[in-house]
Amino acid sequence: MTSLLKKLPWPRTLHSKALWAVFLIALLALGNVLIMQLLLRQSDNLAATLNLAGKMRMLSQHIALEAMAAHQHPNDFRHVPQEHYANFESAHAALRHGGSAYGLQVRALDQGLQPALLALHDGWQQYRQAIDALDKAPVAASAEAVQVMAASKRLLGQAETLMDGLVQFADTMQRRALAGSLGLFALDGLLLALAYRLMARRVLRPIRLLTEQCRDMAQGRYGARTQLPMGDELGELAGALDHSAAQIATLLQDVAQERTALAQVQAMFDGLTDNTVAGVYLLDESINIIYANEQLAHMLGYEREVLTNHFPLARLFSPATYAVVHARLQERLQGRVHSARYERTALRADGSKIDIEIFGSFMTLHRRPAVIGMMIDITERKRAETSVRRAALVYQHTSEAMVVTDPQGVVLDVNPAFTDITGYTAAEIIGRRMNMLSSGRHDRAFYQGLWASLHDTGSWSGDICNRHKNGAEFLVRLTISTSHNEDGSVNCHIGLFADVTEKRRREASIWHQAHYDHLTQLPNRQMFQQNLQRSMDNARASGQPFALVFLDLDLFKEVNDTFGHDEGDELLRQVARRLQACVRNTDQVARLGGDEFTLTLQNLKQLEDALPICRKVLHSVAQPYELKNNTVHISVSAGVTFFPRDGQDGVALLKHADLAMYAAKDKGRNQFCEFTPAMEQEAQERRLLLRDLQQALDEGDFTLHYQPIVDMQSQRTIKAEALLRWQQSVRGQVSPAQFIPLAEESGLIGPLGDWVFQQATRQLAEWRAELDPDFQMSVNVSPVQLQSCKQQAQTWLQHLHDLQLPSSALVIELTESVLMESDKETNAKLQTLQVAGMQLALDDFGTGYSSLSYLKRLDIDYLKIDRSFVNQLTPGNEDNVLCEAIIVMAHQLGIRVVAEGVETQEQHDILRAAGCDYGQGYWYCRPVSPEDFGARLREERSRHANIHDPALMEVAI
């Protein structure tokens, strides 16, 4: 190898060597790229060949399935065999002779795979004949289908054989590619090793020798020499280094002699300038700094190198100040004054100002005049002097009292504000102890703690109640600090205080307003949270449980709305007093807001001890209330939880108490319930149901069914009720009694009601156009939906106009709760709909308050007798009398009557005899789909073609 390298023609310059190296690397890279390109083309051809064979296999299966489907259902499926045959033949030709198919470019298969391809083509011909025979065979023929399946199976096997051969061929090609890659890698390694050998001999070795010589020179060994041939740049560099080393050695000898002489002078000067007090400077005749010690640089905030590089002295002063300094310097430079001392304000590098004291003397430097001197920072001294003067002014003029005492508390000095606050003059208090101001409000332990703090920490701060000279008490905020001598002993105590009597009163008032309810003076929600946390901490420490009772007044809203807010506020105040009277002194009563209260019953020996208090609260709250102008009756529903049994934190306790309170309301109000885990499970079930309800509304999972309403005399279907149905994928059929109240509570009743309105009116428009142009519809509106600010009557009227339906085609059906809870906005919406031509129906009549004022105030058109009166209807019983009375009363008022829940012939006969107008129930028909209901109407219309009764469709959610 070495002899071969010596015989090779080698470039002489580094530039030519670099060019040769780049050429060899580029040549090596080009060879690698060409070989990898060849391997990639072979890989792409194999992938395309396999892909094309797979498409032929899939196409054969697709043809069979399509042919079978078209044979069985010729009207539903379209079979295009010629197009598939052409695709298969095109793929076979590409594999056999090379070419393109399905957008894939492939070469002809290897000779070893051609037999498998020929066998596949033979099987294809048989398969094609079987397909053609199946297309010509009748639909019921099965022999041809069997032949197709057999031909398909053979063709699939032949295709699998071809693909297996392709896979084996691909494996062979991969092994060849791997062997070629390994050979290429070996060749690359050999060439790189040869290149490194040449580079190490011709470049790296000379550079290493030059580096060693430079390292020797850096360490002071200038006698080292490097013998390299002068044929290239490295050789010339070696010669230059040898010459430089000889010159440097000579210069170092001369410098060493001069350095010895200067060292003695420098030692003396350094001893003067190396201090941490004064900054030493040297100015030339141009008043530029040519020397500065470290202390001066630190003092002025500059780097020392900056200051010593002919730094203009003018930059250290403002223009006005520098004018004075320049005049003083000229006196010394001109020899009129030898030295000077004065104070000025200088500018630091960051622009801040410092006070300095300047000393300067005249000297001669290199036969030219110069000034040498010192600058001392006197900023702190100036600040201290100013601070002393300012402190004296503050001491005399501050509005806060200041008092200085000796270590034993004897007064040494006071300021004028002390006299203004305490009434005692300096002459009256100096020499006496501060306890002459004591009000007697603080015990001995308080003052012992004060002196202990002064002894341990040197300071104390807090509020103290003192007595004025005139005898009046006042509250001060006192801060005491201690001044010590240099030996650590106490020099004096300094007290600073201000009268905070009014401030503390205002703070107490603000705190009370923030933590107590202004109406009942009970703790508010914020104070309740703090007390609840304190109760939990005490219970954990003592091990005794406590009870949290959540109270919600029953019927308070009715009282507030009926008699006004003044009467409601008075009612809340009386309730608060009764609750406080029912609990112990250790218990806590709070108002969370509105008509919600809480009781925290502390230190229970056993959980049952809270129950008598709850009963006492129920009895007390239920007693009559004498308000300013009215006597009212209310009750309360309560939920009871216990710590730690029902929750480990305040959030859980309050949530569980709220659940228990709602359980008490569901049981009929005026009672209390203890929390059980089942309540939380019910709440969770409600949350999940609400989630599913929202999803069902978004995805349109609701449907409408219709139940006929018949005329009592003719038994003809003239009305219908649309019932909302929800078929949930997991829950199955969900009852409206479950999801309608939840929709009202969550606000989903608005969009849900609008959906029902739109679906029902579209169905109404269809039936009126097809069956009866006088068909009517009644829309049942939820109280929450009607009271919502988003519900606009004009929106419904516009929808009817878009469907070309008159407003008289609809009736708004209301429950008594809508009428009881209606406000001005609700009444305005109802009046808008009535003016537009709609009628009103009152549902479930007889189950609520059934006030006749509702019928008069809103001009009701229909009454619906609740099914609870119809279920047990028999001749002569009490329900019969009630139904007859309702019917007679309604007819006297011009109102027509609909009876719900008719399920027997006897009920129908009794109601018809009593004069009831319409009936609805299972006896007539169960709720049915729109299609079935339409069929029923068509059948009845065909039987009663000449009868045209007014029709009403009622929508009930």
Buried (B, 14 or more C-beta within 10 A) or exposed (E): EEEEEEEEEBBEEBEEBEEBBEEBEEEBEEBBEEBBEEBEEBBEBBEBBBEBBEBBBEBBEEBBEBBBBBBEEEEEBEBEBEEBBEBBBBBBBBBBEEBBBBEBEBBBBEEEBBEBBBBBBEBBEBBBEBBBBBBEBEEEEEEBBEBBEEBBEBBBEBBBBBBEBBEEBBEEBBEEBEEBBEEBEEBBEEBEEBBEBBEEBBBEEBEEBBEEBBEBBEEEEBEBEBEBEEEBBBBEBBBEBBEEBEEEBEEEEEEEEEEEEEEEEEEEEEEEBEEEEBBBBBBBEEBBBBBBBBBBBBBBEBEBEEBBEEBEBBBBBEEEBBEEBEEBBEBBBEEEBEEBEEEBEBBEBEEEEBBBBBBBBBBEBEEEBBBBBBBBBBBEEBEEEEEEEEEEEEBEEBEBBBBBBEEEBBBEBBBBBBBEBBBBEBEBBBEBBBEBBBBEEBEEEEBEEBEEBBEEEBEBEEEBBBBBBEEEEBBBBBBBBBEEEEEEEBEBBBBBBBBBBEEEEEEEEEEEEEBBBEBBBBBBBEBBBEBBEEBBEEBEEEEBBBBBBBBBBBBBEEBBEEBBEEBBBBBBBBBBBBBBEBBEEEBBBBBBEEBBBBBBBBBBEEBEEBEEBBBBBBEBBBEEBEBEEBEBEBBBBBBBBBBBBBBEEBEBBBBBBBBBBBBBBEEEBBBBBBBBEEBBEBBEEBEEBBEBBBEBBEEEBBEBBBBBBBBBEEBBBBBBBBBBBBEBEEBEEBEBEBBBBBBBEBEBBBBBBBBBBEBBBEBBBBBBEEBBEBBBBBBBBBBBBBBBEEBEBEEBBEBBEEBEBEBEBBBBBBBBBBBBBBEEEBEEBBEBBBEBEBBBBBBBBBBBEBEEEBBEEBBBBBBBBBBEBBBEBEEEEEBBEBBBEBBEBBBEEEBBBBBBBBBBEEBBEBBBEBBBBBBBBEBBBEBBEBEBBBEBBEEBBEEEEEEEBEBBBBBBB
